[in-house]
Amino acid sequence: MTMTTQPQTTTGRAPTAVPPAPPVPERSTGGRRRDGGRALRRLIQPVAAIVVAVLLLGIPFWLVIVTASKDQSEALNPNLQVPSQWQLFENFATVFTDGRMVAAFFGSLLVMVPAVLGVLILGSMAAWILGRRGGRFLAVIYALAISGIVLPPAVVTIVLLLRQLGLAGTAIGMISVYMGMYLSTVIFFVTGFVRTIPPELEEAARVDGASPVRVFVRIILPLLMPVLATATILICLYIWNDVFYALFVIGGRIDTLPLNLYQVASSGLYLQNWHLIFAYIILMSLPLLITFMVAQRKIISGITSGAVK
């Protein structure tokens, strides 16, 4: 008679049953709708931004191009229609030869370059002091320094003061006006950037025997290049397109591009000649447009870096 034995595990214990896995909950229709709505918004937002940019920038740019490419009869009433015959470069040649653009171009450079260099140097030095030192007195000085951003300059007072000083109608007087107007902009941009620079760099240079001027020129100024590039483009844009203050200070004595455009547009050459006026505007805007395209990375980095603190 044989006896059957029950199988046993090697450990001597009976095997335990594995618990079943918990059921996976199904995603509700509400969650799917929310995910679909988020994906749709992510798709619509950039498309809407592109459409708005095209409407705000593309349409005026197209109006300038097509009007500058027409003849006098077609450009009499500016519109968005394509010209029957493109003559953009012919209009450029007429403006360049008959509009005194060369003299006006050098007049703009004569006023803009010294004003920009002077305001960058003085503004960055003042911002370095204001950004490194504290106290109520310097806080008041900083508030007064940047108040020029919101307070418009008095044109009548400026003209009378320049006449008293003998600088009315001179390039030096116009340069001084621009420096006084845009010094606040440079101080505002650079002060926030200076506070992001570690003070240990300056302390190490002073331990090595460097003077304050040497510290500023060798250490601080190279680090300020991104934000100074941003301020340079903005100030150049303001000065290059200014006609209001130039008309009162140097009107009729030194020609700048906007002032020259105002004068010739009011005379017989460009009277009702919208194709020549728009061609002049394109040629006048090309230098700054090319500069902005070349230095756009530094401009953007300067804006973001100055906004850290």
C-alpha positions as CSV (number, residue, x, y, z in Angstrom):
1,M,0.0,0.0,0.0
2,T,1.5,3.3,-1.1
3,M,1.0,6.7,0.5
4,T,0.9,10.0,-1.4
5,T,2.7,13.0,0.0
6,Q,1.8,16.7,-0.5
7,P,4.4,18.8,-2.4
8,Q,6.2,21.2,-0.2
9,T,8.3,24.2,-1.0
10,T,11.9,24.4,-0.2
11,T,11.3,26.7,2.7
12,G,8.7,24.5,4.2
13,R,5.9,27.0,3.9
14,A,2.9,26.9,1.6
15,P,3.0,29.5,-1.3
16,T,1.1,32.7,-0.8
17,A,-1.2,34.1,-3.3
18,V,-0.1,37.3,-5.1
19,P,-2.7,40.1,-4.6
20,P,-4.3,41.4,-7.8
21,A,-3.1,44.8,-9.2
22,P,-5.4,47.7,-8.5
23,P,-7.6,48.7,-11.4
24,V,-6.3,51.7,-13.4
25,P,-8.8,54.5,-13.2
26,E,-10.1,55.7,-16.6
27,R,-9.6,59.3,-17.4
28,S,-12.8,61.2,-17.2
29,T,-14.1,63.2,-20.2
30,G,-13.7,66.4,-18.2
31,G,-9.9,65.9,-17.9
32,R,-9.6,65.1,-21.6
33,R,-11.5,68.3,-22.4
34,R,-9.1,70.4,-20.1
35,D,-6.0,68.9,-21.8
36,G,-7.5,69.5,-25.2
37,G,-8.3,73.1,-24.3
38,R,-4.7,73.7,-23.1
39,A,-3.3,72.3,-26.3
40,L,-5.6,74.5,-28.3
41,R,-4.5,77.6,-26.3
42,R,-0.9,76.8,-26.8
43,L,-1.5,76.6,-30.6
44,I,-3.7,79.7,-30.8
45,Q,-1.5,82.1,-28.7
46,P,1.6,82.2,-31.0
47,V,-0.6,82.3,-34.1
48,A,-2.5,85.3,-32.6
49,A,0.7,87.0,-31.7
50,I,2.0,86.6,-35.3
51,V,-1.2,88.0,-36.7
52,V,-1.2,91.0,-34.5
53,A,2.5,91.7,-35.3
54,V,1.7,91.5,-39.0
55,L,-1.2,93.9,-38.7
56,L,0.7,96.4,-36.6
57,L,4.0,96.3,-38.4
58,G,3.5,94.7,-41.7
59,I,0.7,96.9,-43.1
60,P,2.5,100.2,-42.4
61,F,5.8,98.8,-43.8
62,W,4.0,97.6,-46.9
63,L,2.4,101.1,-47.3
64,V,5.8,102.8,-47.2
65,I,7.3,100.4,-49.7
66,V,4.6,100.5,-52.3
67,T,4.1,104.2,-52.0
68,A,7.9,104.8,-52.4
69,S,7.8,102.6,-55.5
70,K,5.1,104.5,-57.4
71,D,5.2,107.6,-59.6
72,Q,3.7,110.9,-58.6
73,S,0.3,110.3,-60.0
74,E,-0.2,106.9,-58.4
75,A,1.2,108.1,-55.0
76,L,-1.0,111.2,-54.8
77,N,-3.4,109.2,-52.6
78,P,-1.3,106.7,-50.6
79,N,-2.9,103.2,-50.4
80,L,-1.9,99.6,-50.2
81,Q,-2.2,98.8,-54.0
82,V,0.7,97.5,-55.9
83,P,2.2,100.1,-58.3
84,S,1.7,99.5,-62.0
85,Q,5.4,99.9,-62.5
86,W,8.0,99.6,-59.8
87,Q,10.4,102.5,-59.6
88,L,11.8,102.3,-56.1
89,F,15.4,102.7,-57.0
90,E,14.7,105.6,-59.4
91,N,13.0,107.4,-56.5
92,F,16.0,106.6,-54.3
93,A,18.3,108.2,-56.9
94,T,16.1,111.3,-57.2
95,V,16.0,111.7,-53.4
96,F,19.7,111.2,-53.0
97,T,20.7,113.7,-55.6
98,D,18.1,116.4,-55.2
99,G,17.3,116.1,-51.5
100,R,20.7,117.1,-50.0
101,M,20.8,113.9,-48.1
102,V,24.6,113.7,-48.0
103,A,25.0,117.0,-46.1
104,A,22.1,116.1,-43.8
105,F,23.6,112.7,-43.1
106,F,26.9,114.1,-41.9
107,G,24.9,116.8,-39.9
108,S,23.1,114.0,-38.1
109,L,26.4,112.2,-37.4
110,L,27.9,115.5,-36.2
111,V,25.2,115.9,-33.6
112,M,24.5,112.3,-32.7
113,V,27.9,110.7,-32.2
114,P,29.3,113.2,-29.6
115,A,26.0,113.3,-27.8
116,V,25.8,109.5,-27.5
117,L,29.4,109.0,-26.4
118,G,29.1,111.8,-23.8
119,V,25.9,110.6,-22.3
120,L,27.1,107.0,-22.2
121,I,30.4,107.9,-20.4
122,L,28.8,110.3,-17.9
123,G,25.7,108.2,-17.3
124,S,27.7,105.0,-16.7
125,M,30.0,106.7,-14.3
126,A,27.1,108.2,-12.3
127,A,25.2,104.9,-12.4
128,W,28.3,103.1,-11.0
129,I,28.4,105.5,-8.0
130,L,24.6,105.3,-7.4
131,G,24.6,101.5,-7.7
132,R,27.4,100.9,-5.3
133,R,26.7,103.4,-2.5
134,G,23.5,103.6,-0.4
135,G,21.9,106.2,1.9
136,R,19.0,108.5,1.7
137,F,21.0,111.3,0.1
138,L,22.0,109.2,-2.8
139,A,18.5,107.8,-3.1
140,V,17.2,111.3,-3.5
141,I,20.0,112.0,-6.1
142,Y,19.0,108.9,-8.0
143,A,15.3,109.9,-8.0
144,L,16.2,113.3,-9.4
145,A,18.6,111.8,-11.9
146,I,15.9,109.5,-13.5
147,S,13.1,112.1,-13.2
148,G,14.1,113.3,-16.7
149,I,12.5,110.2,-18.1
150,V,9.0,111.4,-17.2
151,L,9.5,115.2,-17.0
152,P,9.5,116.8,-20.5
153,P,12.1,119.5,-21.0
154,A,10.9,123.1,-21.5
155,V,11.7,124.1,-25.0
156,V,11.3,127.9,-24.5
157,T,13.6,127.8,-21.5
158,I,16.2,125.7,-23.3
159,V,16.3,128.1,-26.3
160,L,16.5,131.2,-24.1
161,L,19.3,129.7,-22.0
162,L,21.3,128.7,-25.1
163,R,20.9,132.3,-26.4
164,Q,22.3,133.6,-23.2
165,L,25.3,131.2,-23.4
166,G,25.8,132.0,-27.1
167,L,25.2,128.3,-28.1
168,A,21.9,128.8,-30.0
169,G,22.2,127.4,-33.5
170,T,25.4,125.5,-32.9
171,A,26.3,121.9,-32.8
172,I,27.6,122.2,-29.3
173,G,24.3,123.6,-28.1
174,M,22.4,120.7,-29.7
175,I,24.7,118.1,-28.3
176,S,24.3,119.6,-24.8
177,V,20.5,119.5,-25.1
178,Y,20.6,115.8,-26.2
179,M,22.9,114.9,-23.4
180,G,20.7,116.6,-20.8
181,M,17.6,114.9,-22.2
182,Y,18.9,111.3,-22.3
183,L,21.3,111.2,-19.4
184,S,18.4,109.9,-17.2
185,T,17.8,107.0,-19.6
186,V,21.4,105.8,-19.3
187,I,21.4,106.1,-15.5
188,F,18.1,104.2,-15.2
189,F,19.4,101.3,-17.4
190,V,22.9,101.0,-16.0
191,T,22.2,101.4,-12.3
192,G,20.2,98.1,-12.2
193,F,23.0,96.3,-14.1
194,V,25.7,97.6,-11.8
195,R,24.0,96.1,-8.8
196,T,24.4,92.6,-10.4
197,I,28.2,92.9,-10.6
198,P,30.0,91.3,-7.6
199,P,31.8,94.0,-5.5
200,E,34.6,91.5,-4.9
201,L,35.9,92.2,-8.4
202,E,36.4,95.9,-7.5
203,E,37.9,95.1,-4.1
204,A,40.5,92.7,-5.6
205,A,41.5,95.5,-8.0
206,R,41.8,98.0,-5.2
207,V,44.0,95.6,-3.2
208,D,46.3,95.4,-6.2
209,G,46.6,99.2,-6.1
210,A,44.2,100.2,-8.9
211,S,42.8,103.7,-8.8
212,P,39.0,104.3,-9.1
213,V,39.3,105.4,-12.7
214,R,41.3,102.3,-13.5
215,V,38.8,100.1,-11.8
216,F,36.0,101.7,-13.8
217,V,37.8,101.5,-17.1
218,R,39.3,98.0,-16.8
219,I,36.6,96.1,-14.8
220,I,33.3,97.9,-14.7
221,L,33.1,99.3,-18.2
222,P,33.7,96.0,-20.1
223,L,31.0,94.3,-18.0
224,L,28.5,97.1,-18.9
225,M,28.8,96.6,-22.7
226,P,25.5,94.7,-23.1
227,V,23.4,97.3,-21.3
228,L,25.4,100.1,-22.9
229,A,24.6,98.6,-26.4
230,T,20.9,98.7,-25.5
231,A,21.1,102.3,-24.3
232,T,23.1,103.3,-27.4
233,I,20.5,102.0,-29.8
234,L,17.6,103.6,-28.0
235,I,19.4,107.0,-27.7
236,C,20.5,106.9,-31.4
237,L,16.9,106.2,-32.4
238,Y,15.7,109.2,-30.4
239,I,18.3,111.6,-31.7
240,W,18.3,110.3,-35.3
241,N,14.5,110.9,-35.7
242,D,14.3,114.1,-33.7
243,V,12.9,117.1,-35.6
244,F,11.2,119.0,-32.8
245,Y,14.1,120.1,-30.7
246,A,16.4,120.4,-33.7
247,L,14.0,122.8,-35.3
248,F,14.1,125.2,-32.4
249,V,17.8,124.9,-31.5
250,I,19.7,124.6,-34.9
251,G,16.9,125.1,-37.4
252,G,18.2,126.6,-40.6
253,R,21.9,126.5,-39.6
254,I,22.8,122.8,-39.4
255,D,20.9,120.2,-41.4
256,T,20.0,116.8,-40.0
257,L,18.1,114.1,-41.8
258,P,14.6,114.7,-40.2
259,L,15.0,118.4,-40.2
260,N,16.0,118.3,-43.9
261,L,13.1,116.1,-44.7
262,Y,10.7,118.6,-43.0
263,Q,12.2,121.5,-44.9
264,V,12.2,119.9,-48.3
265,A,8.7,118.4,-47.8
266,S,7.4,121.9,-47.1
267,S,9.1,123.4,-50.2
268,G,8.3,122.9,-53.9
269,L,10.5,119.8,-54.4
270,Y,8.5,117.3,-52.3
271,L,5.2,119.2,-52.3
272,Q,2.5,116.5,-52.8
273,N,5.3,114.1,-53.9
274,W,4.5,111.3,-51.5
275,H,6.6,108.8,-53.4
276,L,9.7,110.9,-52.8
277,I,8.8,111.5,-49.1
278,F,8.4,107.8,-48.4
279,A,11.6,107.0,-50.4
280,Y,13.4,109.6,-48.2
281,I,12.0,107.9,-45.1
282,I,13.3,104.5,-46.2
283,L,16.8,105.8,-46.9
284,M,16.8,107.7,-43.6
285,S,15.8,104.6,-41.6
286,L,18.3,102.2,-43.2
287,P,21.4,103.0,-41.0
288,L,19.5,102.4,-37.8
289,L,17.7,99.3,-39.2
290,I,21.0,97.7,-40.2
291,T,22.6,98.6,-36.8
292,F,19.6,97.0,-35.0
293,M,19.8,93.8,-37.1
294,V,23.5,93.4,-36.3
295,A,23.3,94.2,-32.6
296,Q,19.9,92.7,-31.7
297,R,21.4,90.0,-29.5
298,K,23.3,92.5,-27.4
299,I,20.3,94.7,-27.1
300,I,18.0,91.9,-25.8
301,S,20.7,90.6,-23.4
302,G,21.2,94.1,-22.1
303,I,17.5,94.6,-21.4
304,T,17.1,91.3,-19.6
305,S,20.4,91.7,-17.6
306,G,19.5,95.2,-16.4
307,A,16.1,93.9,-15.2
308,V,17.6,91.3,-12.8
309,K,17.7,93.6,-9.8
